[in-house]
């Protein structure tokens, strides 16, 4: 469990509850007295109206309080602004390389990662293409000339076994922990997943899913400060994945489950 994340959520909910008790309570008491004395309303009507209104505004209010706690108290980055920045850099790229380059640089900047890249399914070659190519020059997979296809254990895990991992994000340290606790037969599978991650230089892999099919996945290396990826990182990366998947589909794929390449697309022209 992520204690830091629990503290943030707990503090946000505590502020919300205290605000309701200190502000709404006196308002209900005063309005009940006013409506009973001057409007001759039955007791409880005003209370029901206020509670109904409170239900409508409680979620937006909670989000604002949570953002206040994150930004002001815990000095967290403004993730909404960062997501907007990612959307902007992915706006109408002319090919996948030009989509991937600013994305990986942005992710490396956000997390202080030593490496980042994207693997996207290529219809012509039936493999996951490493993008941008220069991002993987120093990785093992480039030196051993291996290719990642749909039979790879990491790919199969990202596509069909996402429920094992928070937000579907596969973390190398978690794979190692699962493998250590697993039975010998299962342990081999986990070691194969970890082997592919090490080929790619990945400490974290984020699936890019569309209609239960793996369009590709984002690779993030270890953070330079050696802090592991936590649940807050995974939640943020799941939002990034949604944005990136939409950009890829707009560029390359039709909105069909078969992922047929759009006629005449230049997305794979490098």
C-alpha positions in Angstrom: 0.0 0.0 0.0 1.1 3.5 -0.8 1.1 5.3 2.6 1.7 8.7 1.0 -1.3 8.4 -1.3 -3.5 7.2 1.6 -2.4 10.2 3.6 -3.4 12.6 0.8 -6.8 11.0 0.2 -7.5 10.8 3.9 -6.6 14.4 4.5 -8.7 15.5 1.5 -11.8 13.6 2.8 -11.2 14.9 6.3 -11.2 18.5 5.1 -14.4 17.8 3.1 -16.1 16.3 6.2 -15.0 19.0 8.5 -16.1 21.7 6.0 -19.6 20.0 5.7 -20.0 19.8 9.5 -18.8 23.4 10.2 -20.4 25.2 7.3 -23.5 23.1 6.3 -24.5 22.2 9.8 -25.2 25.8 11.0 -26.8 26.7 7.6 -29.3 23.8 8.0 -30.0 24.9 11.6 -30.7 28.5 10.7 -32.7 27.8 7.6 -34.9 25.2 9.4 -35.7 27.9 12.0 -36.4 30.5 9.4 -38.6 28.2 7.2 -40.5 27.0 10.2 -41.2 30.4 11.7 -41.8 32.5 8.6 -42.7 30.1 5.8 -44.5 27.5 8.0 -42.7 24.6 6.3 -42.7 21.2 7.9 -39.5 20.3 9.7 -37.0 18.5 7.6 -37.9 19.8 4.2 -35.1 22.4 4.1 -32.7 19.7 5.4 -33.6 17.4 2.6 -33.2 20.2 0.0 -29.8 21.1 1.3 -28.6 17.5 1.5 -29.8 16.9 -2.1 -27.8 20.0 -3.2 -24.8 18.8 -1.2 -24.9 15.4 -2.9 -24.7 17.2 -6.3 -21.7 19.3 -5.4 -19.8 16.9 -3.1 -17.8 15.2 -5.9 -16.6 18.5 -7.6 -15.8 19.9 -4.2 -13.9 16.8 -3.2 -11.8 17.0 -6.4 -11.0 20.7 -5.7 -10.0 19.9 -2.1 -7.9 16.9 -3.3 -6.1 19.2 -5.8 -5.5 21.8 -3.1 -4.0 19.1 -0.8 -1.8 17.8 -3.5 -0.5 21.2 -4.8 -0.4 23.3 -1.6 0.2 20.9 1.2 2.2 18.0 -0.5 3.8 20.2 -3.2 2.8 17.7 -5.9 3.0 18.6 -9.6 -0.1 19.9 -11.3 -1.0 16.6 -13.1 -4.0 18.2 -14.9 -1.7 20.8 -16.4 0.9 18.1 -17.3 -1.8 16.0 -19.0 -2.9 19.0 -21.0 0.8 19.6 -22.0 1.0 16.0 -23.2 -2.2 16.4 -25.2 -0.7 19.5 -26.8 2.5 17.8 -27.9 0.5 14.9 -29.4 -1.7 17.2 -31.4 -1.8 16.0 -35.1 1.6 14.5 -35.6 2.3 13.4 -39.2 3.9 10.0 -38.3 4.5 7.8 -35.3 8.1 8.8 -34.8 7.1 12.5 -34.5 4.4 11.3 -32.1 6.9 9.3 -30.0 9.8 11.7 -29.7 8.2 14.5 -27.8 6.2 12.1 -25.7 9.2 10.2 -24.4 11.2 13.4 -23.7 8.2 14.7 -21.7 7.9 11.5 -19.7 11.6 11.4 -19.0 11.3 15.0 -17.8 8.3 14.3 -15.6 9.8 11.2 -13.9 13.5 12.0 -14.1 13.8 8.6 -15.9 17.0 7.5 -17.5 15.2 6.0 -20.5 11.7 6.0 -22.2 10.2 4.8 -25.4 7.1 3.4 -27.0 6.4 0.1 -28.7 3.6 0.2 -31.3 2.1 -2.7 -33.3 3.2 -2.6 -36.9 0.9 -4.2 -39.4 3.5 -4.6 -42.1 6.1 -6.5 -40.0 3.8 -8.0 -37.4 6.0 -6.9 -34.5 5.9 -4.1 -32.0 8.1 -1.4 -33.4 10.5 0.5 -31.1 9.9 4.2 -31.2 11.7 6.5 -31.5 14.5 4.2 -32.8 17.3 6.2 -31.1 15.7 5.7 -27.7 16.6 2.0 -27.8 20.1 2.2 -29.3 21.8 1.5 -26.0 19.3 -1.2 -24.9 20.0 -4.9 -24.9 17.2 -5.6 -27.4 19.1 -3.6 -30.0 22.4 -5.4 -29.4 20.9 -8.9 -29.6 18.6 -8.1 -32.5 15.4 -9.5 -30.9 11.9 -8.6 -31.9 8.8 -8.3 -29.7 5.6 -9.9 -31.1 2.2 -11.0 -29.8 3.6 -14.2 -28.3 6.0 -12.5 -26.0 5.1 -13.1 -22.3 5.3 -9.4 -21.5 2.9 -8.6 -24.3 0.5 -11.3 -23.2 0.6 -10.1 -19.7 -0.1 -6.5 -20.6 -3.0 -7.5 -22.9 -4.8 -10.3 -20.9 -3.4 -10.3 -17.3 -3.7 -6.6 -16.5 -5.9 -7.3 -13.5 -2.8 -8.6 -11.6 -1.4 -5.0 -11.6 -2.7 -1.7 -10.3 -4.0 0.3 -13.3 -2.5 -2.5 -15.6 1.0 -1.0 -15.2 3.6 -3.7 -15.0 6.6 -2.8 -12.7 9.8 -4.8 -12.8 10.1 -4.9 -9.0 6.6 -6.3 -8.7 7.4 -9.0 -11.3 10.5 -10.0 -9.3 8.4 -10.2 -6.1 5.7 -12.3 -7.7 8.3 -14.6 -9.3 10.1 -15.1 -6.0 6.8 -16.2 -4.3 5.5 -18.3 -7.3 5.7 -22.0 -7.8 8.6 -23.2 -10.1 6.4 -23.4 -13.2 4.9 -20.0 -12.7 8.2 -18.5 -11.8 9.6 -19.3 -15.2 6.8 -17.1 -16.8 7.6 -14.2 -14.5 11.3 -14.5 -15.3 10.5 -14.4 -19.0 8.4 -11.2 -18.5 11.3 -9.6 -16.5 13.8 -10.7 -19.2 11.8 -8.8 -21.9 11.6 -5.8 -19.6 15.3 -5.8 -19.1 15.9 -6.1 -22.9 13.9 -2.9 -23.3 15.4 -1.1 -20.3 12.0 -1.0 -18.7 11.3 -0.4 -15.0 7.6 0.1 -15.9 5.5 -0.8 -18.8 2.2 1.0 -19.5 -0.4 -0.8 -21.8 -2.0 1.2 -24.6 -5.3 -0.6 -24.9 -8.2 -0.2 -27.4 -11.2 -2.6 -27.2 -9.3 -5.2 -25.2 -6.4 -5.3 -27.8 -2.9 -4.1 -27.1 -2.1 -1.2 -29.6 1.3 -0.9 -27.9 2.9 0.1 -24.6 5.0 2.8 -23.1 8.4 1.9 -21.6 9.9 3.9 -18.7 13.3 3.3 -17.3 14.4 3.6 -13.7 14.1 7.0 -12.0 17.5 8.7 -11.6 16.7 9.3 -7.9 16.1 5.5 -7.6 12.6 6.1 -6.1 10.2 3.3 -7.3 7.0 3.9 -9.3 4.1 4.2 -6.9 0.3 4.0 -7.2 0.1 7.7 -7.9 2.5 7.3 -10.8 0.5 4.4 -12.1 -2.8 6.3 -11.9 -1.3 9.2 -13.8 0.3 6.9 -16.4 -3.1 5.3 -17.0 -4.4 8.7 -18.0 -1.4 9.3 -20.2 -2.1 5.9 -21.9 -5.6 7.0 -22.8 -4.3 10.1 -24.5 -1.6 8.3 -26.3 -3.9 5.5 -27.5 -6.3 8.0 -28.9 -3.5 9.8 -30.8 -2.3 6.5 -32.2 -5.7 5.5 -33.3 -6.3 8.8 -35.0 -3.0 8.5 -36.8 -2.9 4.8 -37.8 -5.9 2.8 -36.9 -9.6 2.7 -37.8 -12.0 2.4 -34.9 -12.4 -1.3 -35.4 -11.5 -4.3 -33.3 -9.3 -5.7 -36.1 -7.0 -2.6 -36.1 -6.8 -2.5 -39.9 -4.5 0.2 -41.1 -6.1 3.2 -42.7 -5.9 3.2 -46.5 -3.1 5.5 -47.7 -1.8 6.4 -44.2 1.7 7.7 -44.0 2.1 6.9 -40.3 4.6 4.1 -40.9 6.6 6.1 -43.5 9.9 7.0 -41.8 
